[in-house]
């Protein structure tokens, strides 16, 4: 069985492989970035198939999306909280996306039940919007 930290590290390391990422999630597992709803973006995927599509869509626009500078800040028997960052070019705008995420992962039966990520919405807006 995986620990929450091992699951998060696998998610972060495998982000370039949407099928591998999706396989880490429970059948009803959720990946969500609630801060993006303020920008009118539905950034919630439930179940491995939806999560795979979500990651695939992200990589289509940001093909060099890779996490770095991982800092595990808290771990319990079924949860982990960490910060990690990204720096990659957004194809649709030509801009550099620099972001630090804060992620809370909840594990159930060795799979990811919930991964909720927070981020700087202004940095995302500037990178993903052509006119700014």
DASULKA-V847050 format. One record per backbone hydrogen bond with DSSP energy under -1.0 kcal/mol. CO is the residue of the C=O (numbers start at 1). NH is the residue of the N-H. If there is no record, write none. Layout:
co-><CO,CO>
nh-><NH,NH>
This chain:
co-><3,4,5,6,7,8,9,10,14,17,18,19,21,22,24,26,29,30,31,32,33,34,35,36,36,37,41,43,45,47,48,49,50,51,52,53,54,55,56,57,58,61,62,68,71,74,78,79,80,81,81,82,83,84,85,86,88,90,95,97,99,101,102,103,104,105,106,106,108,111,112,113,114,115,116,118,120,121,122,123,124,125>
nh-><7,8,9,10,11,12,13,14,17,21,22,23,24,25,112,29,47,115,45,117,36,37,38,39,41,40,43,33,31,51,52,53,54,55,56,57,58,59,60,61,62,91,65,85,83,81,107,76,105,73,74,103,71,101,68,99,97,94,90,88,86,84,118,82,116,80,113,114,111,108,26,30,106,32,104,102,124,125,126,127,128,129>
